[in-house]
Amino acid sequence: MKKAVIIPAVKKNVAFYDDLIKKMAGQSLIERVINKAKEIAKPEDIYVVTDSEEICLISQRKGVRYFVEKSLKLLPGAI
């Protein structure tokens, strides 16, 4: 069975500024999520959807695919 993981990482929707990229114990939240996703799917089957260039750079360094759209805004309760 083929698996894919889609990670919505929209900075506009976080409670506090830079929550997704702030480091705790040497790792950001987005890095932790990508690492967990790699436990269940291959890196080429992991997709990060974001509105942030910083998150794109982290995704690229982690070897996963990403899609960036500056005007992206998730609707409340959409996920």
C-alpha positions in Angstrom: 0.0 0.0 0.0 1.4 3.4 -1.0 1.3 6.1 1.6 1.6 9.9 1.3 1.8 12.5 4.0 0.6 16.1 3.5 1.8 18.6 6.1 -0.1 21.9 6.2 2.4 24.4 7.6 0.7 27.8 7.2 2.4 30.5 9.3 -0.7 32.7 9.1 -2.7 30.2 11.1 -0.4 29.6 14.1 -1.3 31.0 17.5 2.1 32.7 18.0 4.5 34.2 15.5 7.2 31.7 14.3 5.7 28.7 16.3 6.5 26.4 13.4 10.2 27.4 13.1 11.1 28.2 16.7 13.6 25.7 18.1 13.0 23.7 21.2 15.7 21.2 22.3 17.5 21.8 19.0 14.6 21.1 16.6 11.8 23.2 15.2 8.2 21.9 15.2 8.2 21.5 11.4 11.4 19.5 11.6 9.8 17.2 14.2 6.7 16.7 12.1 8.8 15.9 9.0 10.9 13.4 11.0 7.7 11.7 12.2 6.3 11.6 8.7 9.5 9.9 7.5 8.7 7.1 9.9 5.5 6.3 8.0 6.3 7.3 4.4 9.2 7.7 2.0 10.6 11.3 1.8 9.5 11.5 -1.9 5.9 10.9 -0.6 5.9 13.7 2.0 4.5 17.1 0.9 4.7 20.3 2.9 2.1 23.0 2.0 3.1 26.4 3.2 3.1 30.2 2.8 6.7 30.6 4.2 10.1 30.6 2.5 11.7 29.5 5.7 9.6 26.4 5.9 10.4 25.7 2.2 14.1 25.9 3.0 13.7 23.5 6.0 11.7 21.1 3.8 14.3 21.2 1.1 17.1 20.5 3.6 15.1 17.6 5.0 14.6 16.2 1.5 10.9 16.4 1.2 8.7 18.1 -1.4 7.0 21.4 -0.7 4.5 23.7 -2.3 4.6 27.4 -1.5 1.8 29.9 -2.0 2.0 33.3 -0.3 -1.7 33.9 -0.4 -2.5 30.5 1.2 -4.9 30.5 4.1 -6.5 27.4 5.6 -10.1 27.6 6.7 -10.8 26.9 10.3 -11.8 23.2 10.8 -10.6 22.3 7.3 -8.2 19.7 8.7 
